[in-house]
């Protein structure tokens, strides 16, 4: 039986595409995120960059955890992540791949147990393994009154997008 653990983040729109991210951890500062210019104002990282940061941080921390478990000090670790954007089948941008380079602060030779950790650390990286296998992302949209206007897990109205649960006759562009 698998154990489910939860966490949450809250995003509040500030203006245009700028959102304030609030974490469910005490003493963790809020983070402003945005889209790059010209769509946004580049006031903070966008979602693709946060994904790259999450993968890079998780891998670096996983390697560090393994080495410290064996009381090893690899020196200051630096991770560099390069994201590659590509267009999917429908022409929409997607993060196609991430290249992660982890630099150890010390030469590899004098770090005992490094080979063991290099074989194991990726498997313990929660974020990287989740992204690699693809994860379920459930989406629901509610209006200001709490009414569900979109839930792909619910059957849609005839002619509406899968999961749409809102009367769309007020939208003259719908269905074109």
Secondary structure, DSSP 8 states (H G I E B T S, - for coil): --------EEEEEEETTEEEEEESSTT---EEE---TTTS--SSB-HHHHHHHHHHHHHHHHHHHHHHHTT----S-EEEEEEEEEE-TTS-EEEEEEEEEEE-SS-STT-TTHHHHHHHGGGG-HHHHHHHH------EEE-TTS-EEEETTS---TTS-TTB-S--TT-TTTT-
